[in-house]
């Protein structure tokens, strides 16, 4: 017996697809650095395809602690992330059109796996940049791992890491993907 999705569930999935593709145009994650000489803070803003903010200033400061310079080229993920987002957009639309609950389970599993890999990849890069410090740097610091979410103090800098609008939209997409399982639970 086929388990078809209701019209409300299909609308939920189409909405999820539209929101998914819209995340290409908004930032997903950020980090703000405060210090006495930068009371307004310095920003690193991560979009799915580029870095923005005060990258050059942060890189020039990171030089003093021996951290590698980072740029769009440092993160190959930024080159192919838009394709992954578009692939999820297409997959969500396909599941909505086929209206099969069994396909929705697979889609949700892929979305969760993608999220886990994304968080792991962020942690991996934060660890790479925070622990592979040049021992010949002018300022010697113990290796550190900036948090994905939260506050960290390094020398006279206090950093705040947080998800931005795109990250919250992805949580909304997850809710919209799961909603049909609740809505059509009796089917």
N, C-alpha and C positions, 0 to 999 in steps of 0.2 A: 504494500500500500504506500503510495506517495504521500509525503508530508509537505503540502504546499504552504507557502507563506501568504498571509492575509494582505489586503491592500494597504492597511496601516503599516505593516512590516515592510512592504516594498517601498513605501514613501520614506520610512525610516532609513532604509538602505540607500536610496537615491540621495537623500539629504547627507548621509555619511560620505557618499562618493564626492558630492560637491564640496563639502567641507575638507575632505582629504586633499583634493587638488588645490583648494584655496590656501592650504598651508605652505605651498611653494613660495608664496609672496609675503610671508610674515616670519619674524624671528621665532626660533624654537627654544633657544637657551641663551643665557647671558652670564657674565661675571663682571662685577664692578669692584674696582680697587680704590680704597681711600687711604690717604696718607696726609700728614700735616702740609706737605707741599702741593697736594691735590685734594683739597677739601671738597670740591665738587665731584670728585671721583673720575676714574677712567673706565671706559667700557670696552668689553669684548662682547660682540653680539653675533650669534651664530644663526644664520639662515640655512635652509637645506642645501643651498648651492654656493654660499659665500660667507666670508667673515666680514664684519663691519665694526665700526667703533674706532677706538684710539689704538689701533694695532701697532702703528709705528712707534708711538710713545711707549707702549707696554713693552715692545721688543727692545727698545733702547734701554729701558730700566732692567729688563730681565737679563741683559748682557752682563750687568754688574754681579749677578748671582750665578752666572754661568749657564743659564737656561738657553736652549737652542732657540733660534729665531723661528717664528711660525708665520705662516701665510696660507692662502688658499691652496698653494701647491703642497703644503705640508700634510694636507688631509685629502687623500685620494677619494674618500667618501663623498666629498663635496662635488666631485665630478659626476658621480653616478647616482647620487641620492634623488635627484629629480626623476630619473627613470623608475626608481623603486616606487616613488610616490604615485607616478602616473600608472604604474602597473597595478598598484592597490586600487586606484580609481577605477581602472578597467575591470578588475576582478570583482569589486563590489557591485558594479553595474551588471556584470554577467550573472552574479548570484541573484540580484534583484529581478532580472529578466527571466531567469530559470525558475525562480520562486521555490527552490528546493531547500528544505531545512538541513538536509545532509550536507549540501555544499556550503551552507552558512557555518556549520561546525568547522569545516576545513578552513574557511576564510578567517574565522575568529582565531583558530590555532595559528595560522600564518601571521596574523596581526600581532598576537601575543609573542610569538617567536621573534618577529621583527623588532618589537619593542625591547625584548630582553637583549637581543644582539646590539641594538642601538645604545642602550644604557651601558652594556659591557664595553662597547667600543669607546664611549665617552670616558669611562673609567680608565681604560687602557691608555688613551692619549694623555689624560691628566697625570697618570702615573709615569708615563714615558717622559713627559716634559718636566715633572717635578722631581724625579729621582735620578735622571741622567744629567746631572749638573757638572759643568767643567771644573775640575779640581784646581785649575789655574785662574779661576775667576777672581776679580778684585775683592769680592765679599764672599767669605766662606759661610755656607749654610748647610745645615743637616738636610738631606733629601726629604721631600715632603710630597704628599698627594693632596691636591686641592679637592674639596668635596664637590660632588655633582650638585648637591643642594645643601646650602648652609653657609656658615661663616668660618673663616680661617684667618689666622694672623701669621704673617711672615715678616720678620724684621719690624719696620714701622708701617707696614701695609696691612690693612684689614680688607679681606676680600669677601664678597657675598656672591654666591653662585645660586642660580635660580632658573626655573623654566619660564619662558615667555609665552606670548599669546599662542603661537603655533603649537607649543607643547600642550597647552590646555585644550586646544582644538583637537589634538590627537586623542586626548582622554574622552572628549565629547564623541569623537568618531567611535571609539570603543563602546561607549554606552549605547550609541545608536545601532551598533552591530549586535549587541547583546539583547537589546530591547525586543526584537522579534522572537527570541527564545522564550521570553516571558509572555509576550502578547499572544503567541500561538502555542502556548504550552499544552493546551488541551487537544491540539490537532495531532 
